[in-house]
Amino acid sequence: MWQAILHPNMIHTLALAGLVLFLGYGLRRLIPFLSRYNLPAPVVGGLVVALLTLLARQAGLPLPQFDTTLRDPLMIAFFTSVGFGASLKLLKRGGPQVALFFLVAVVFAALQNLVGILAVLPFGLPPLLGVLCGSVTLTGGPATGLAFAPEFAKAGIPGAAGLAVAAAMFGILTGGLLGSPLATALVERAHRHPRHGRKQIVPHSGTEAAERSLPAEHATAPVSEDAGAFQLLKSCVVILCCMWLGAGVSHLMTSWGLTLPAYIGAMVVAALVRNLDDWTGALKLSQRMIDDIGYVALSLFLALALMTLRLWELAGLVLPLVVVLAAQVVLIAVACRTLVFRVMGGDYDAAVMSGGFVGFMLGTMANAMAVMEALVERYGKAPRAYLVVPIVGVFFIDFANAFLITVLLNV
């Protein structure tokens, strides 16, 4: 009995991760603060287990030895689903505003890394620690941070996974707290918003808003087969095949002396398949179905990764972490109030886009959508913002950020 509890196999560990995930959902319902600022359920539940493990270690109790065999496959499956979102057709349909907003986001992701490096140098710490607390965890969020953490650990960053989670959590909180006030000030500056009090029903996910730019998909299935189940099966098989081929691509790139996370190859293959399907229509892939599979993989991956964190490895890095993250918040706040607002047109839609920019450049796309929803409920609809921000925040910035981080790891 105790052997099964302290040394669970991979299936038992995954089952526990599922329970930890729903613990997080339960805590979000019980503690409004957690849901108000969009703290992900797997992060909430996983951190509870990590804290309990820390307390057990301090009390001298035996620690569970989780089997994390399935952690990396789940992580790769999620980023493969992100790769399928890199549709050039979607970028083209979004128009010049999408390209411009994407360029601004990439520039500031690079600046986050520069600010992070400059902030850690006075402490005598490795520059890569500043990168880890830059676009890796702020633009990328907890998933990207945890995916890259092993590479940063190999490069000499102690406690990389714990640092990644701490930085990502800080970003989610500040993105939720600052996005609306900053954007509201810009709305008032623009003086071009619709009448106060007007409400507008808006999409509740970035994927839904972005998918409106793509042609409708018509699932086909063999006779006597359920269309939805067939589409799900096809999506799973395509993702698995991209992971398989992507492993070969990653191995090839690694043989060239490059340092990169395991998911890069699968992400590249998925993007190629996505654009080939857009061109030929041979597979008739459903981005919504792929995103749903990615969501499941991401949730279990985060719960599994977070509940196995070694929080005691963060000792001694609190002050540098606070300094770096404070500098990052100033950078994004200044970007929102000045460059982003002006470059995107200086009008009401630009103000809403600036709020979304703060949300996903510090936290997650959930933060961005929450900020934008708060604005449109008060001031009225912002159709251009609801087209531009989700396309960039959901589909393209993660792809660009992954390659930006990979370059820095190999410099």
Protein Blocks (a to p, Z undefined) as FASTA:
>chain_A
ZZmmmmccfklmmmmmmmmmmmmmmmmmmmmmlmmnopafklmmmmmmmmmmmmmmmnop
acddddfklmmmmmmmmmmmmmmmmcfklmmmnommlmmmmmmmmmmmmmmmmmmmmmmm
mnopafklmmmmmmmmmmnommlmmmmmmmmmmnopahklmmmmmmmmmmmmmmmmmmmm
mmmmmmmmnopaccehiacdddfbfklmmmmmpccddddddehiafklmmmmmmmmmmmm
mmmmmmmmmmmmmmnopacdfklmmmmmmmmmmmmmmmnomnopafklmmmmmmmmmmmm
mmmmmmmccfklmgoplmmmmmmmmmmmmmmmmmmmmmmmmmnnopaklmmmmmmmmmmm
mmcmklmmmmmmmmmmmnopcfklmmmmmmmmmmmmmmmmmmmmmmmmmZZ
